[in-house]
Amino acid sequence: MKREFLSVFAVVLSLTLMSATLSAHHSFAAQYDVNKPVKIEGTVTKVEWMSPHVYFYLDVESEGRVVNYGVENGAPTRLYRQGWQPDTLKAGDIVTVAGSLARDGSSLVNASTVTMNGRRLFAGSSNPEDQGN
Amino acid sequence: MRSSLVLSMAAAVLLMSITPTTGMAQAGTASDISGLWVGAGSAGNTPNLERLPGELPFTDYGLERYLNFDHALNNGARCLPLGPTRTWQVNYPFRIVQTPELVMIVYELRRTFRIIYTDGREHPDIIFDYPEWMGHSVGVYEDGTLVFETVGINPRTDIDNAGHEHSGQLRLVERIRKTEQGTLDWAVTIEDPEFYTEPFTLRKTFDPVENDRVMDYTCMENEKDVGHLVPGVAVGPQ
């Protein structure tokens, strides 16, 4: 039953695009730099299905070392209403994230898109330029 | 500019249709506005985009505050209640519960609520000395519209996500009515002589929600962003 949510992501995404909104609890621009776009692929190490943002963490290998990125998404209830379940992402899953890096140099990313097994998941980004993704 | 002029005129017409609320005691027949509702969110702008940032009737002081508003230092990021107008701006559902004595609005976002007393009471004498994060509200029904006044609003809240602030003198007159189409119309007239030279009105429409509920959004559950906000980079109009 839970996997049925994944099968309707295309429909959900189209609806999402029509009702694009922003809802972060903080200013996107104060934390993230839209001029620092990043695309990373890695292995999920932990998922925090909690308010105000769903966070998951991603081990990304680059040039022989592994960096653990924290990936910020929308609030749990927003993601849930767009088809996510708390276990949609699990430790060990391989995902690709596109988004913006944190201004303060920390390994945090505000997700614009999250892609798993070729499917694009709703990320609930707070980036004004990514509404609806 | 042309569109903003048209919208400003629309706002002015709406403003003229709103009766000052000093006489809240005369109650009419209650209309059913109960249920679960949700509206589209809006980013930095005022809730209905009728007035864009910078177009509001600022006082000199209000404009200075707006141009220097640092979004990294905003109380909203610290999981505090967003206040009675900004809370309408977001796209999380809320439930309206009506009794003969009051109307309660239960917001999913931050699990906040407002109580609008419709039993004829007045605002408490202490409300300006001890303001509340969502203010104190009293109201009546006028021709099927819930009209209510809110004062005593904690000045640590903002009018919207864009950085429009207010003082302790903020007074809101809100009107909520159910339309023939089954949607919910909300309008607020904002009055604050310290920040704005004249009252102005914002409005928004909400849709009924079925097969859903007010879910959990407890902001402090896992807040970890405040320490990463960088002051000085997101200042003024965004």
Chai-1 contact restraints between the chains, C-beta under 6 A:
chainA,res_idxA,chainB,res_idxB,connection_type,confidence,min_distance_angstrom,max_distance_angstrom,comment,restraint_id
A,S19,B,A40,contact,1.0,0.0,6.0,A-B,restraint_1
A,T21,B,A40,contact,1.0,0.0,6.0,A-B,restraint_2
A,T21,B,G41,contact,1.0,0.0,6.0,A-B,restraint_3
A,T21,B,N91,contact,1.0,0.0,6.0,A-B,restraint_4
A,L22,B,G41,contact,1.0,0.0,6.0,A-B,restraint_5
A,L22,B,A43,contact,1.0,0.0,6.0,A-B,restraint_6
A,S23,B,G41,contact,1.0,0.0,6.0,A-B,restraint_7
A,S23,B,V90,contact,1.0,0.0,6.0,A-B,restraint_8
A,S23,B,N91,contact,1.0,0.0,6.0,A-B,restraint_9
A,H25,B,C219,contact,1.0,0.0,6.0,A-B,restraint_10
A,H26,B,A77,contact,1.0,0.0,6.0,A-B,restraint_11
A,H26,B,D225,contact,1.0,0.0,6.0,A-B,restraint_12
A,S27,B,H71,contact,1.0,0.0,6.0,A-B,restraint_13
A,S27,B,A234,contact,1.0,0.0,6.0,A-B,restraint_14
A,A29,B,A234,contact,1.0,0.0,6.0,A-B,restraint_15
A,A29,B,Q238,contact,1.0,0.0,6.0,A-B,restraint_16
A,A30,B,H71,contact,1.0,0.0,6.0,A-B,restraint_17
A,A30,B,A72,contact,1.0,0.0,6.0,A-B,restraint_18
A,A30,B,L229,contact,1.0,0.0,6.0,A-B,restraint_19
A,A30,B,V230,contact,1.0,0.0,6.0,A-B,restraint_20
A,A30,B,A234,contact,1.0,0.0,6.0,A-B,restraint_21
A,Q31,B,D225,contact,1.0,0.0,6.0,A-B,restraint_22
A,Q31,B,H228,contact,1.0,0.0,6.0,A-B,restraint_23
A,Q31,B,L229,contact,1.0,0.0,6.0,A-B,restraint_24
A,E48,B,N222,contact,1.0,0.0,6.0,A-B,restraint_25
A,M50,B,E221,contact,1.0,0.0,6.0,A-B,restraint_26
A,M50,B,N222,contact,1.0,0.0,6.0,A-B,restraint_27
A,S51,B,Y217,contact,1.0,0.0,6.0,A-B,restraint_28
A,S51,B,T218,contact,1.0,0.0,6.0,A-B,restraint_29
A,S51,B,C219,contact,1.0,0.0,6.0,A-B,restraint_30
A,S51,B,E221,contact,1.0,0.0,6.0,A-B,restraint_31
A,P52,B,C219,contact,1.0,0.0,6.0,A-B,restraint_32
A,A75,B,Y217,contact,1.0,0.0,6.0,A-B,restraint_33
A,T77,B,M215,contact,1.0,0.0,6.0,A-B,restraint_34
A,T77,B,Y217,contact,1.0,0.0,6.0,A-B,restraint_35
A,A102,B,H228,contact,1.0,0.0,6.0,A-B,restraint_36
A,R103,B,V230,contact,1.0,0.0,6.0,A-B,restraint_37
A,D104,B,H228,contact,1.0,0.0,6.0,A-B,restraint_38
A,D104,B,V230,contact,1.0,0.0,6.0,A-B,restraint_39
A,P128,B,A43,contact,1.0,0.0,6.0,A-B,restraint_40
